[in-house]
Amino acid sequence: MGHDSPRDRIRVGLVGAGGVGARHARTLAGFPDVELVGLADAVPGAADALAAELGVPVARDADELLAHDLDGIWLCVPPFAHGELELAAVRAGVPFLVEKPLATGVAVAEQVARAVAAAGLPTATGYHWRHLDTVAAARAVCAAHRPRLVDATWLDRVPPPAWWSRRERSGGQVVEQLTHVLDLARLLAGEVVEVRATAAPSGAEGRDVDDATAALLAFDSGAVGTVTAACSLPGKLRAGLDVVCDGAAVELTETSLTVTTAEGATRSEPRVDARTAVDRAFLDVLAGGAPAEGLVDYAEALRTHRVAVAIAESARSGDAVRP
């Protein structure tokens, strides 16, 4: 924490008042032990309505927020806007939670990771699926039954923000969206050592993010995997992953888990609100507690980000890429 004496409430700021930032801001404002000190957004006026709703001040920028003796800061900005914000937080000695993806490519994320490691700063990332109790259950199955095949899928529409449709601003669908299930693929089956990908180019005017991507993954555990992503639908059709193990299968989405063994199939639904849990887990770290098992720090998120960027690179080049 950036102060010496104990205080009643955890002081936090938030940058980025778009859809995801607004969700985090409302969650933070709802905790009785949190003081949301202020909101900032790079677009003038973009934070005004949210700030009025929550009764918190609007700050000019992240530097103004960081000058307020914060315990932590939430960075909820589009992929292209990462880098300087995180480095400013590191310089100020303020722990941060950053939304995924960490950047559009790898260079910025690697630079931030080095700075975070050198400073020994607590961090968290927006991989909220990891906080689901169903993910913990799936992990137990995969620990007891060796994973052999992973099938990760995200079949959806193009999200509304204009930046999403441009590869240099979003990183593309695999980097920006599918990254959630790639993160779980790593968690359940081990590190990815090689990817081979191909893509169906965009058929939409003004969008250079591919319509669809297909990839093959090789894991260090000996498991193999497939990735399928598409953004040409009118709405979300499916997002999740299936893991075929020795003697068991796991079908996991954000809202359900089905485990099939020789005894039959059992289906369960999460009892945890993961989107609230990810914020609470980092607040508990800021208050001096131990990190929750589901908390994905910057270094761990970077491992997932490298895989997503490798798939995007392979799709562009046609060559196998080792993350």
C-alpha positions in Angstrom: 0.0 0.0 0.0 1.1 3.5 -0.7 0.7 4.8 2.9 2.0 4.1 6.4 -1.0 4.1 8.7 -3.9 1.7 8.6 -7.2 3.1 7.3 -10.8 2.0 7.1 -11.2 1.8 3.4 -9.1 0.7 0.4 -8.5 3.7 -1.8 -8.7 2.9 -5.6 -9.0 4.7 -8.9 -10.1 3.5 -12.3 -9.1 4.4 -15.8 -11.5 3.6 -18.7 -15.2 4.2 -18.4 -16.3 2.0 -21.3 -18.5 -1.1 -20.8 -16.0 -3.2 -19.0 -14.6 -0.3 -17.0 -18.1 0.7 -15.9 -18.8 -2.9 -14.7 -15.7 -2.8 -12.6 -16.5 0.7 -11.3 -20.0 -0.3 -10.2 -18.6 -3.4 -8.5 -15.9 -1.5 -6.7 -18.3 1.2 -5.6 -20.6 -1.5 -4.1 -18.0 -2.8 -1.6 -18.4 -1.1 1.8 -14.6 -1.2 2.5 -13.7 0.5 -0.8 -13.4 4.2 -1.6 -13.5 4.8 -5.3 -11.4 8.0 -5.4 -12.0 8.9 -9.0 -12.5 7.9 -12.7 -10.5 8.9 -15.7 -11.0 8.3 -19.4 -8.9 9.4 -22.4 -12.1 10.6 -24.2 -13.2 13.9 -22.7 -16.6 13.6 -21.1 -16.7 9.8 -21.4 -16.5 9.2 -17.6 -19.0 12.0 -16.7 -22.2 10.0 -16.6 -20.7 7.0 -14.7 -19.0 9.3 -12.2 -22.3 11.1 -11.6 -24.1 7.8 -11.1 -21.5 6.6 -8.6 -21.0 10.0 -6.9 -17.2 10.1 -7.5 -15.0 12.8 -9.1 -13.7 12.7 -12.7 -9.9 12.9 -12.9 -8.2 14.5 -15.8 -6.0 11.4 -16.4 -4.2 8.5 -14.8 -1.4 10.7 -13.4 -4.0 12.8 -11.5 -5.5 9.7 -10.0 -2.0 8.2 -9.1 -1.3 11.4 -7.2 -4.2 10.6 -4.8 -2.3 8.2 -2.4 -4.1 5.1 -3.9 -3.8 1.6 -2.7 -4.6 0.3 -6.2 -5.7 1.3 -9.7 -7.9 -0.5 -12.2 -6.8 -0.1 -15.9 -9.8 -0.9 -18.1 -8.7 0.4 -21.5 -8.7 -1.0 -25.0 -5.8 -3.2 -26.1 -4.0 -0.4 -28.1 -4.0 1.9 -25.0 -1.8 -0.3 -22.8 1.8 0.3 -21.8 2.4 3.8 -20.5 -0.5 3.5 -18.0 1.0 0.4 -16.4 4.5 1.9 -16.4 3.1 5.0 -14.7 1.5 2.9 -12.0 4.8 1.0 -11.5 6.7 4.3 -11.2 4.2 5.5 -8.6 4.4 2.2 -6.7 0.7 1.6 -7.1 -0.5 -2.0 -7.6 -2.8 -2.4 -10.6 -5.5 -4.7 -12.0 -5.4 -4.6 -15.8 -8.1 -5.8 -18.2 -7.2 -8.4 -20.8 -5.7 -8.5 -23.3 -2.4 -7.0 -22.0 -1.7 -5.3 -25.4 -2.2 -5.9 -29.1 1.1 -7.7 -29.4 3.9 -9.0 -27.1 6.5 -6.2 -27.0 4.6 -3.8 -24.7 3.4 -6.6 -22.4 7.0 -7.9 -22.1 8.2 -4.4 -21.2 5.5 -4.0 -18.5 6.2 -7.5 -17.1 9.9 -6.6 -16.6 9.0 -3.4 -14.8 6.4 -5.1 -12.6 8.9 -7.9 -11.7 11.7 -5.4 -10.9 9.4 -3.4 -8.7 7.9 -6.5 -7.0 4.4 -4.9 -7.4 1.2 -6.9 -6.8 -0.9 -7.1 -10.0 -4.0 -8.8 -11.2 -5.7 -9.2 -14.6 -9.3 -9.5 -15.9 -9.2 -13.3 -16.4 -12.4 -13.6 -14.3 -13.3 -17.2 -15.5 -10.5 -18.5 -13.3 -12.5 -17.5 -10.2 -15.4 -19.9 -11.1 -15.8 -22.8 -8.8 -16.6 -24.9 -11.9 -13.1 -24.1 -13.2 -11.6 -25.4 -9.9 -13.7 -28.6 -10.3 -12.5 -29.0 -14.0 -8.9 -28.6 -12.8 -9.4 -31.4 -10.3 -10.7 -33.7 -13.1 -7.8 -32.9 -15.4 -5.3 -33.4 -12.5 -6.7 -36.9 -11.9 -7.2 -37.9 -15.6 -4.4 -36.9 -18.1 -5.6 -34.4 -20.7 -5.1 -35.7 -24.3 -7.2 -33.3 -26.5 -8.4 -29.7 -25.9 -10.9 -28.0 -28.1 -11.2 -24.2 -27.4 -14.0 -22.3 -29.2 -15.4 -18.7 -29.4 -18.1 -18.3 -32.0 -19.7 -14.8 -31.7 -20.5 -11.5 -33.3 -18.3 -8.5 -33.8 -18.5 -6.5 -30.5 -19.8 -2.9 -30.7 -16.6 -0.8 -30.0 -15.1 0.6 -33.3 -11.6 -0.2 -32.2 -12.4 -4.0 -32.0 -12.7 -4.3 -35.8 -9.1 -3.0 -36.5 -6.3 -5.5 -35.9 -3.8 -2.8 -34.9 -6.1 -1.6 -32.2 -7.6 -4.8 -30.8 -5.1 -7.5 -31.8 -7.9 -9.5 -33.4 -10.5 -11.9 -32.1 -8.0 -14.5 -30.8 -6.0 -12.0 -28.8 -9.0 -9.9 -27.5 -11.7 -12.5 -27.0 -10.6 -16.1 -27.3 -7.8 -15.4 -24.8 -10.2 -16.3 -21.9 -10.5 -19.9 -23.1 -6.8 -20.1 -24.1 -6.1 -19.2 -20.5 -8.2 -22.1 -19.3 -6.6 -24.5 -21.9 -3.2 -23.7 -20.3 -4.6 -24.1 -16.8 -6.1 -27.5 -17.6 -3.6 -29.1 -20.1 -0.3 -27.3 -19.5 1.9 -24.9 -21.5 1.5 -24.5 -25.2 4.8 -25.1 -27.0 3.8 -24.7 -30.7 0.8 -23.4 -32.7 -0.2 -23.6 -36.4 -3.0 -21.4 -37.5 -4.9 -20.3 -40.6 -7.6 -17.7 -41.0 -10.6 -16.7 -43.2 -10.0 -13.0 -44.0 -12.7 -10.4 -43.2 -15.6 -10.1 -45.6 -16.8 -6.9 -43.9 -16.0 -3.3 -45.1 -14.0 -1.4 -42.5 -13.0 -4.5 -40.6 -9.6 -6.2 -41.0 -10.1 -8.6 -38.1 -10.5 -12.1 -39.7 -13.9 -13.6 -40.0 -12.6 -16.9 -38.6 -9.4 -18.5 -37.3 -8.6 -22.2 -36.9 -5.4 -23.5 -35.1 -3.7 -26.6 -33.9 -1.9 -26.5 -30.5 0.8 -28.8 -29.1 1.1 -28.8 -25.3 4.3 -29.6 -23.3 2.2 -32.3 -21.5 1.9 -34.2 -24.8 -1.8 -33.2 -25.3 -2.9 -31.7 -28.6 -5.5 -29.0 -29.2 -7.7 -27.2 -31.6 -8.8 -23.6 -31.6 -11.8 -22.3 -33.5 -12.9 -18.6 -33.5 -15.4 -16.7 -35.6 -17.0 -13.3 -35.4 -19.3 -13.4 -38.3 -22.5 -14.4 -36.4 -25.5 -12.3 -35.3 -24.8 -13.2 -31.6 -22.8 -15.5 -29.3 -23.3 -19.2 -30.3 -20.6 -20.8 -28.1 -17.6 -19.9 -26.0 -15.8 -22.5 -23.9 -13.6 -25.5 -24.1 -13.8 -29.3 -24.1 -11.0 -31.5 -22.7 -10.8 -35.1 -23.5 -8.8 -37.0 -20.8 -7.8 -40.6 -20.1 -11.2 -41.9 -18.9 -13.0 -38.6 -18.5 -14.2 -35.6 -20.5 -14.8 -32.0 -19.4 -17.1 -29.5 -21.1 -16.7 -26.0 -19.7 -18.3 -22.7 -20.4 -18.7 -19.6 -18.3 -22.1 -20.8 -17.1 -21.8 -24.6 -16.9 -19.5 -27.6 -16.4 -20.3 -31.2 -17.6 -18.0 -34.0 -16.5 -18.3 -37.4 -18.1 -16.7 -40.5 -16.7 -17.4 -44.3 -16.8 -20.1 -43.6 -14.1 -22.0 -41.2 -16.4 -22.3 -37.4 -16.8 -22.8 -34.8 -14.1 -23.6 -31.1 -14.9 -23.1 -28.2 -12.6 -23.4 -24.4 -12.7 -21.1 -21.9 -11.0 -22.1 -20.7 -7.5 -19.6 -17.9 -7.8 -20.1 -14.5 -9.5 -16.7 -14.5 -11.2 -16.9 -10.8 -12.3 -17.3 -9.7 -8.7 -14.8 -12.3 -7.4 -11.9 -11.0 -9.6 -12.3 -7.5 -8.1 -12.7 -8.8 -4.5 -9.7 -11.0 -4.8 -7.4 -8.1 -5.7 -8.9 -5.9 -3.1 -8.1 -8.6 -0.5 -4.5 -8.5 -1.7 -4.4 -4.7 -1.4 -5.7 -5.1 2.2 -2.7 -7.4 3.0 -4.3 -10.8 2.3 -2.9 -13.8 0.3 -3.8 -14.0 -3.4 -6.8 -16.2 -4.1 -6.1 -19.3 -6.2 -8.0 -17.8 -9.2 -6.1 -14.5 -9.2 -4.1 -14.2 -12.5 -1.2 -11.8 -12.0 0.6 -10.0 -14.8 3.3 -12.6 -15.3 0.8 -15.5 -15.5 -1.5 -13.5 -17.9 1.5 -12.8 -20.2 1.9 -16.6 -20.7 -1.6 -16.8 -22.1 -1.1 -13.6 -24.1 2.0 -15.1 -25.8 -0.1 -18.0 -27.0 -2.8 -15.8 -28.4 -0.3 -13.6 -30.2 1.5 -16.7 -31.5 -1.8 -17.9 -33.1 -2.4 -14.5 -34.7 1.2 -14.5 -36.0 0.9 -18.0 -37.4 -2.4 -17.2 -39.1 -0.7 -14.2 -40.8 2.5 -16.0 -41.8 1.3 -19.5 -42.4 4.3 -20.8 -40.3 4.4 -22.7 -37.1 5.1 -20.4 -34.1 6.5 -21.3 -30.7 5.1 -18.9 -28.1 
